[in-house]
Amino acid sequence: MPKAVLVGGSAIALFAALRVSHDHVVADLRDRFEVLLDAVEREGPWLTNRVRPGRLILGRLGDIETGLRQLAAS
């Protein structure tokens, strides 16, 4: 995801090949929420699991659990 940062346990797990899950923190998710939600929903086998407008998009892209979250503090 452009302009997003892979964070926390997900980054470590990806590096260590422990699980298939990716979480991204986006500094301007509030401003680009509809655009980003539309973009992920257009991606092949995307399944939206949970949405909190302006704050959170959780879903599954094929076998990968993934999420976009609004950066809490800068």
Secondary structure as GFF3:
##gff-version 3
##sequence-region A 1 74
A	DSSP	beta_strand	4	6	.	.	.	ID=ss1
A	DSSP	alpha_helix	8	16	.	.	.	ID=ss2
A	DSSP	beta_strand	21	26	.	.	.	ID=ss3
A	DSSP	alpha_helix	29	42	.	.	.	ID=ss4
A	DSSP	beta_strand	46	52	.	.	.	ID=ss5
A	DSSP	beta_strand	56	61	.	.	.	ID=ss6
A	DSSP	beta_strand	64	70	.	.	.	ID=ss7
###
